[in-house]
């Protein structure tokens, strides 16, 4: 592929939590390995979040220090910028605003990762902006409900991509009204996760999750409410450890004591998520030291049969850690003999745990094979640029 100038836009500085950081890093490193000239730009009116103080404020010091450190670690030093678009002076750290404007005009592609970047007058100079949606369901419903601001925003992009690989097919119930949604998935630089060490003998099934996200993107469609939260799905399968006959661990923050007790009685233990959220290398180490992942999916992904698959689960697979996760319609896409198990009901969880424990080495190898076959960054990103006509 001819070397291209590509701008990755996202929010790992303004929302500096480990899962978000890795999500963006995989795009940057993957595109670099394809030989492209890659830049990372944040240019948003979004007020940044400080993961140490738990505050949001106009101060962007934390965000820019993080971006500078990441740029050194992942080889995009002198090719990044943070523009505080929420301040009238439009201050920047890293590349100047003049350089940002030049990049918008000259870039062969601008990747709007997670659809986090809003349009501004400078960005509109480009007609090669690719919308990459990681959370399918809400935007499609808004289009069906004729929300004009959403329609206008989506149509401002050169191409629309979604992790909901069933979107636009007969398997997905929401009409797309002529918008062309192209399937994609989270790219993973698999060698960043590879480990030759088996998990320690004390390792158990784990996962990392935000608990109280319902309300942020909950939406009502055709008289039914669809939740943007995993909490209800975890509660539905609270007895999974007891059914499987072993303890599970969840790195999350459940503040309601009654709910915590319910999970503890069912065989769960908890890990404080803060260090994993702030320290992206600790997040990686936690996944590598796990036996496997057990997790659920958000209500929206499940009931809308989106075909979505978790970027975090893909990291478990890349580390050679098998995954048991709630069915969203993904199994027909990632059909494989072992390493990855979808479930609808409690008994299927217990069966999957039994299979993994029965031949762990085989399922660990299979997990790694799935990551390399379906999620390897170079493969995913070549296909994305090709489908976009770039």
DADAFEN-V415994 format. One record per residue. N is the residue number from 0. RES is the residue in three letters. BURIAL is I if it has 16 or more other C-alpha atoms within 10 Angstrom, else O. Layout:
n=N res=RES burial=BURIAL
n=N res=RES burial=BURIAL
//
This chain:
n=0 res=UNK burial=O
n=1 res=UNK burial=O
n=2 res=UNK burial=O
n=3 res=UNK burial=I
n=4 res=UNK burial=I
n=5 res=UNK burial=I
n=6 res=UNK burial=I
n=7 res=UNK burial=I
n=8 res=UNK burial=I
n=9 res=UNK burial=I
n=10 res=UNK burial=I
n=11 res=UNK burial=I
n=12 res=UNK burial=I
n=13 res=UNK burial=I
n=14 res=UNK burial=I
n=15 res=UNK burial=I
n=16 res=UNK burial=I
n=17 res=UNK burial=I
n=18 res=UNK burial=I
n=19 res=UNK burial=I
n=20 res=UNK burial=I
n=21 res=UNK burial=I
n=22 res=UNK burial=I
n=23 res=UNK burial=I
n=24 res=UNK burial=I
n=25 res=UNK burial=I
n=26 res=UNK burial=I
n=27 res=UNK burial=I
n=28 res=UNK burial=I
n=29 res=UNK burial=I
n=30 res=UNK burial=I
n=31 res=UNK burial=I
n=32 res=UNK burial=O
n=33 res=UNK burial=I
n=34 res=UNK burial=O
n=35 res=UNK burial=I
n=36 res=UNK burial=I
n=37 res=UNK burial=I
n=38 res=UNK burial=I
n=39 res=UNK burial=I
n=40 res=UNK burial=I
n=41 res=UNK burial=I
n=42 res=UNK burial=I
n=43 res=UNK burial=I
n=44 res=UNK burial=I
n=45 res=UNK burial=I
n=46 res=UNK burial=I
n=47 res=UNK burial=I
n=48 res=UNK burial=I
n=49 res=UNK burial=I
n=50 res=UNK burial=I
n=51 res=UNK burial=O
n=52 res=UNK burial=O
n=53 res=UNK burial=O
n=54 res=UNK burial=O
n=55 res=UNK burial=O
n=56 res=UNK burial=O
n=57 res=UNK burial=O
n=58 res=UNK burial=O
n=59 res=UNK burial=I
n=60 res=UNK burial=O
n=61 res=UNK burial=I
n=62 res=UNK burial=I
n=63 res=UNK burial=I
n=64 res=UNK burial=O
n=65 res=UNK burial=O
n=66 res=UNK burial=I
n=67 res=UNK burial=I
n=68 res=UNK burial=O
n=69 res=UNK burial=I
n=70 res=UNK burial=I
n=71 res=UNK burial=O
n=72 res=UNK burial=O
n=73 res=UNK burial=O
n=74 res=UNK burial=O
n=75 res=UNK burial=I
n=76 res=UNK burial=I
n=77 res=UNK burial=O
n=78 res=UNK burial=I
n=79 res=UNK burial=I
n=80 res=UNK burial=I
n=81 res=UNK burial=I
n=82 res=UNK burial=I
n=83 res=UNK burial=I
n=84 res=UNK burial=I
n=85 res=UNK burial=O
n=86 res=UNK burial=O
n=87 res=UNK burial=O
n=88 res=UNK burial=O
n=89 res=UNK burial=O
n=90 res=UNK burial=O
n=91 res=UNK burial=I
n=92 res=UNK burial=I
n=93 res=UNK burial=I
n=94 res=UNK burial=I
n=95 res=UNK burial=O
n=96 res=UNK burial=I
n=97 res=UNK burial=O
n=98 res=UNK burial=O
n=99 res=UNK burial=I
n=100 res=UNK burial=O
n=101 res=UNK burial=O
n=102 res=UNK burial=I
n=103 res=UNK burial=I
n=104 res=UNK burial=I
n=105 res=UNK burial=I
n=106 res=UNK burial=I
n=107 res=UNK burial=I
n=108 res=UNK burial=I
n=109 res=UNK burial=I
n=110 res=UNK burial=I
n=111 res=UNK burial=I
n=112 res=UNK burial=I
n=113 res=UNK burial=I
n=114 res=UNK burial=I
n=115 res=UNK burial=I
n=116 res=UNK burial=I
n=117 res=UNK burial=O
n=118 res=UNK burial=O
n=119 res=UNK burial=O
n=120 res=UNK burial=O
n=121 res=UNK burial=O
n=122 res=UNK burial=I
n=123 res=UNK burial=O
n=124 res=UNK burial=O
n=125 res=UNK burial=I
n=126 res=UNK burial=I
n=127 res=UNK burial=I
n=128 res=UNK burial=I
n=129 res=UNK burial=I
n=130 res=UNK burial=I
n=131 res=UNK burial=I
n=132 res=UNK burial=I
n=133 res=UNK burial=I
n=134 res=UNK burial=I
n=135 res=UNK burial=I
n=136 res=UNK burial=I
n=137 res=UNK burial=I
n=138 res=UNK burial=I
n=139 res=UNK burial=I
n=140 res=UNK burial=I
n=141 res=UNK burial=I
n=142 res=UNK burial=I
n=143 res=UNK burial=O
n=144 res=UNK burial=O
n=145 res=UNK burial=O
n=146 res=UNK burial=O
n=147 res=UNK burial=O
n=148 res=UNK burial=O
n=149 res=UNK burial=I
n=150 res=UNK burial=I
n=151 res=UNK burial=O
n=152 res=UNK burial=O
n=153 res=UNK burial=I
n=154 res=UNK burial=O
n=155 res=UNK burial=I
n=156 res=UNK burial=I
n=157 res=UNK burial=I
n=158 res=UNK burial=I
n=159 res=UNK burial=I
n=160 res=UNK burial=I
n=161 res=UNK burial=I
n=162 res=UNK burial=I
n=163 res=UNK burial=I
n=164 res=UNK burial=I
n=165 res=UNK burial=I
n=166 res=UNK burial=I
n=167 res=UNK burial=I
n=168 res=UNK burial=O
n=169 res=UNK burial=O
n=170 res=UNK burial=O
n=171 res=UNK burial=I
n=172 res=UNK burial=I
n=173 res=UNK burial=I
n=174 res=UNK burial=O
n=175 res=UNK burial=I
n=176 res=UNK burial=O
n=177 res=UNK burial=O
n=178 res=UNK burial=O
n=179 res=UNK burial=O
n=180 res=UNK burial=I
n=181 res=UNK burial=I
n=182 res=UNK burial=I
n=183 res=UNK burial=I
n=184 res=UNK burial=I
n=185 res=UNK burial=I
n=186 res=UNK burial=I
n=187 res=UNK burial=I
n=188 res=UNK burial=I
n=189 res=UNK burial=I
n=190 res=UNK burial=O
n=191 res=UNK burial=O
n=192 res=UNK burial=I
n=193 res=UNK burial=I
n=194 res=UNK burial=O
n=195 res=UNK burial=O
n=196 res=UNK burial=O
n=197 res=UNK burial=I
n=198 res=UNK burial=I
n=199 res=UNK burial=O
n=200 res=UNK burial=O
n=201 res=UNK burial=O
n=202 res=UNK burial=O
n=203 res=UNK burial=I
n=204 res=UNK burial=I
n=205 res=UNK burial=I
n=206 res=UNK burial=I
n=207 res=UNK burial=I
n=208 res=UNK burial=I
n=209 res=UNK burial=O
n=210 res=UNK burial=I
n=211 res=UNK burial=I
n=212 res=UNK burial=O
n=213 res=UNK burial=I
n=214 res=UNK burial=O
n=215 res=UNK burial=O
n=216 res=UNK burial=I
n=217 res=UNK burial=I
n=218 res=UNK burial=I
n=219 res=UNK burial=O
n=220 res=UNK burial=O
n=221 res=UNK burial=O
n=222 res=UNK burial=O
n=223 res=UNK burial=O
n=224 res=UNK burial=O
n=225 res=UNK burial=I
n=226 res=UNK burial=I
n=227 res=UNK burial=I
n=228 res=UNK burial=I
n=229 res=UNK burial=I
n=230 res=UNK burial=I
n=231 res=UNK burial=I
n=232 res=UNK burial=I
n=233 res=UNK burial=I
n=234 res=UNK burial=O
n=235 res=UNK burial=O
n=236 res=UNK burial=I
n=237 res=UNK burial=I
n=238 res=UNK burial=I
n=239 res=UNK burial=I
n=240 res=UNK burial=I
n=241 res=UNK burial=O
n=242 res=UNK burial=I
n=243 res=UNK burial=I
n=244 res=UNK burial=O
n=245 res=UNK burial=O
n=246 res=UNK burial=I
n=247 res=UNK burial=I
n=248 res=UNK burial=I
n=249 res=UNK burial=I
n=250 res=UNK burial=I
n=251 res=UNK burial=I
n=252 res=UNK burial=I
n=253 res=UNK burial=I
n=254 res=UNK burial=O
n=255 res=UNK burial=O
n=256 res=UNK burial=O
n=257 res=UNK burial=O
n=258 res=UNK burial=O
n=259 res=UNK burial=I
n=260 res=UNK burial=O
n=261 res=UNK burial=O
n=262 res=UNK burial=I
n=263 res=UNK burial=I
n=264 res=UNK burial=O
n=265 res=UNK burial=I
n=266 res=UNK burial=I
n=267 res=UNK burial=I
n=268 res=UNK burial=O
n=269 res=UNK burial=I
n=270 res=UNK burial=O
n=271 res=UNK burial=O
n=272 res=UNK burial=I
n=273 res=UNK burial=O
n=274 res=UNK burial=I
n=275 res=UNK burial=I
n=276 res=UNK burial=I
n=277 res=UNK burial=I
n=278 res=UNK burial=I
n=279 res=UNK burial=I
n=280 res=UNK burial=O
n=281 res=UNK burial=O
n=282 res=UNK burial=I
n=283 res=UNK burial=I
n=284 res=UNK burial=O
n=285 res=UNK burial=I
n=286 res=UNK burial=I
n=287 res=UNK burial=I
n=288 res=UNK burial=I
n=289 res=UNK burial=I
n=290 res=UNK burial=I
n=291 res=UNK burial=I
n=292 res=UNK burial=I
n=293 res=UNK burial=I
n=294 res=UNK burial=I
n=295 res=UNK burial=I
n=296 res=UNK burial=I
n=297 res=UNK burial=I
n=298 res=UNK burial=I
n=299 res=UNK burial=I
n=300 res=UNK burial=I
n=301 res=UNK burial=I
n=302 res=UNK burial=I
n=303 res=UNK burial=I
n=304 res=UNK burial=I
n=305 res=UNK burial=I
n=306 res=UNK burial=I
n=307 res=UNK burial=I
n=308 res=UNK burial=I
n=309 res=UNK burial=I
n=310 res=UNK burial=I
n=311 res=UNK burial=I
n=312 res=UNK burial=I
n=313 res=UNK burial=I
n=314 res=UNK burial=I
n=315 res=UNK burial=I
n=316 res=UNK burial=I
n=317 res=UNK burial=I
n=318 res=UNK burial=I
n=319 res=UNK burial=I
n=320 res=UNK burial=I
n=321 res=UNK burial=I
n=322 res=UNK burial=I
n=323 res=UNK burial=I
n=324 res=UNK burial=I
n=325 res=UNK burial=I
n=326 res=UNK burial=I
n=327 res=UNK burial=I
n=328 res=UNK burial=I
n=329 res=UNK burial=I
n=330 res=UNK burial=O
n=331 res=UNK burial=O
n=332 res=UNK burial=O
n=333 res=UNK burial=O
n=334 res=UNK burial=O
n=335 res=UNK burial=O
n=336 res=UNK burial=O
n=337 res=UNK burial=I
n=338 res=UNK burial=I
n=339 res=UNK burial=I
n=340 res=UNK burial=I
n=341 res=UNK burial=I
n=342 res=UNK burial=I
n=343 res=UNK burial=O
n=344 res=UNK burial=O
n=345 res=UNK burial=I
n=346 res=UNK burial=O
n=347 res=UNK burial=I
n=348 res=UNK burial=I
n=349 res=UNK burial=I
n=350 res=UNK burial=O
n=351 res=UNK burial=I
n=352 res=UNK burial=I
n=353 res=UNK burial=O
n=354 res=UNK burial=O
n=355 res=UNK burial=I
n=356 res=UNK burial=O
n=357 res=UNK burial=O
n=358 res=UNK burial=O
n=359 res=UNK burial=I
n=360 res=UNK burial=I
n=361 res=UNK burial=O
n=362 res=UNK burial=I
n=363 res=UNK burial=I
n=364 res=UNK burial=I
n=365 res=UNK burial=I
n=366 res=UNK burial=I
n=367 res=UNK burial=I
n=368 res=UNK burial=I
n=369 res=UNK burial=I
n=370 res=UNK burial=I
n=371 res=UNK burial=I
n=372 res=UNK burial=O
n=373 res=UNK burial=I
n=374 res=UNK burial=I
n=375 res=UNK burial=I
n=376 res=UNK burial=I
n=377 res=UNK burial=I
n=378 res=UNK burial=I
n=379 res=UNK burial=I
n=380 res=UNK burial=I
n=381 res=UNK burial=I
n=382 res=UNK burial=O
n=383 res=UNK burial=I
n=384 res=UNK burial=O
n=385 res=UNK burial=O
n=386 res=UNK burial=O
n=387 res=UNK burial=I
n=388 res=UNK burial=O
n=389 res=UNK burial=O
//
